[in-house]
Amino acid sequence: MTPSESQRVGIVTLAVICLSAYGLSLCTVGRPRTEKAIPFGMQSPETIAVEFRGGPDEGIYFLPRGMSFQTLYENEINTDVSLSLRNVTSADLRQGARLSVLREGGVRRGTMSAAARLALDLPLDVNQAAIDDLALVPGIGESTAVAIVLLRRQRGGFSSLEELRAVPGIKEKRLSKIRSCLSVGSER
């Protein structure tokens, strides 16, 4: 069985495309990359994670602890966005903060989502977390999350993570597994 004329043209065209792609890939191998490093892109114990939303440079930044907002404002943030951020203070730059630039020119202050906090190994405040947030913690299902929130309401909040042992199903072993994902206030 011999290929028809159109099949031969198709095979030759495909071969030319594949060889061209291979040739282009050889041209780029070994060349040094000139990509700009992500500013404040490395997480460490000396940094805090702050999420910026609403501008071209949105994302999560790992800022040095104690960094003044003025320094960040002057040197690192896109100038289009920086005008909206003038009323942000250094107190707003805290672990797990979310700063959203509004179209009207203001800034909404908040907290990163529970999923983002957990992905960054930042603990959830057991006194603030919603049922859905607590259910994201490995070792806490929806029923345990409901029980935690009910106990929190009864007690008016928790003063330490040890109090979670009063929740049905949370004993010392389970508490030790979830402890790194939870905090009481700014305990950690």
KASUL-V217452 format. One record per helix or strand of 3 or more residues. SS is the DSSP state (H for helix, E for strand). FROM is the first residue (numbers start at 1). LEN is the number of residues. If there is no record, write none. Layout:
# KASUL-V217452
ss | from | len
SS | FROM | LEN
SS | FROM | LEN
This chain:
# KASUL-V217452
ss | from | len
H | 5 | 24
E | 47 | 7
E | 59 | 6
H | 69 | 7
H | 79 | 4
H | 90 | 3
E | 97 | 5
E | 107 | 5
H | 114 | 6
H | 131 | 5
H | 142 | 14
H | 161 | 6
H | 172 | 10
